[in-house]
Amino acid sequence: MANRKNRTDTLLLKTTALAAVVALAQGCAQTTAQRQAPSDATVAAHVAAATRAAESDLTALLTLCKPAPAARPPQAELDKGLAAFIAKPAPPPGQAFDNLYFVGADWVSAWAIKTSDGIILIDALNTQAEAAALIEGGMRKLGLDPAQIKYVIVTHGHGDHYGGAPYLAQKYRARVVMSEADWTMIETRLEFATPIWGAPPKRDVSVKDGDRITLGDTSVSLYITPGHTMGTISPVFDVTSGGRKHRAMLWGGTGFNFGKDVPRLDSYIDSTRRMGTVAQAQRIDVLLSNHSGIDGSQAKLAALRQQPAGAANPFVIGAPAVERALNVMGECAQAQRDRFALQ
Ligand SMILES: [Zn+2]
């Protein structure tokens, strides 16, 4: 008895000591990063930390560690780039989970969550034409009825995510959901304005951090993760694969395309840390994006189409990998913050 108690005590002590060491190390890392004046060395250290965290499976995220421009691109350049992206042939639509479907373009994604009482769509692509061809068309190919779209969650107020929303809202009376900050942004001064995108949606459902959209048997938790825009929504929801439940987070905005803005990068860094904690607490083991270059969704859907039934779902990357991904993005944001601070 005494022996067992001793062993338990020792184990407890070890665990506590380990936790203390980990906390100390984390505290030191953060304090060092906060206290150390930005320099080429701190930039390199953050890029190195991101590269380590990316291991071999998350290297796609390291594009975020490349230097970001201090100013937004001029309109003509933006339009030219967008037109080229939109002109790329779209991948086939596909089913990622029992209740989650990809109905996106090559560059930008849209996701349909099937519930017992209709469909929650996440993002609406660049234009009405894309919403018709890829969202409506894709759903029909997958056996889904676009008339069942009840909500369109727009992750953030850039036109590659809202361009098709007014069309779907008007045609199916779908409610358009956005954060208060991004409703205000699109109503007052668009961060990116181009006639290539569909017009912004009219103000509808405004959500705040922690709100949920519930439809039938499904509830989507909405986290506001400021950074890419100040009201970016990162939805968290359950998915099932072969009847097994998993928890997914869709990171709602990734790139640093806002120019030299150190406070905004600080918000981004805070968002990655906070969502790392959320991911750990909720055992989130699936990380999705609204751009397939970030989450590799096209390759994963192609793999799913090839593999035998019952094989492991490539979208399930595991909780540690989700935390590493948030760490990679946070370290890249810290590298960029230091670069801007040096300019
Ligand atoms: Zn964006």
Residues whose N, C-alpha, C, O or C-beta is under 5 A from the ligand:
A	BS01	ZN	H158
